[in-house]
C-alpha cells in the first residue's frame, strides 16, 4: 500500500494531499530510510513522522484499503512519541 494512502486510511494524517506533502518534504522515514508518498508500506514496517515539534514512531500492524474510524487505530501501534526542543530543530535546518 502507498504511504500516503496508509497515512490517510489509518488517520495518522487526515487528508491524502497533506500526507503526500509531508512525505515529499522529507519528514517521513520507513525503517530508517527517507520515504516518498509513493513508497510501499508493509506489515511490520516502522514509520517515523515529524510533525513540527513532535516525532511519532509507529509500527504497521495491518494494511487495509478502507477502514471505519473506530478501527483506524488498529492499523498501527505507537512505539514512541517525542517532543523536539526548539534548539534541536534549528540544528536540523542549519
Secondary structure, DSSP 8 states (H G I E B T S, - for coil): -BHHHHHHHTTSSS-HHHHHHHHHTT-EEETTEE--TT-B--TT-EEEEEETTEEEEEEE----S---GGGGGGGEEEEEEEE--HHHHHHHH-
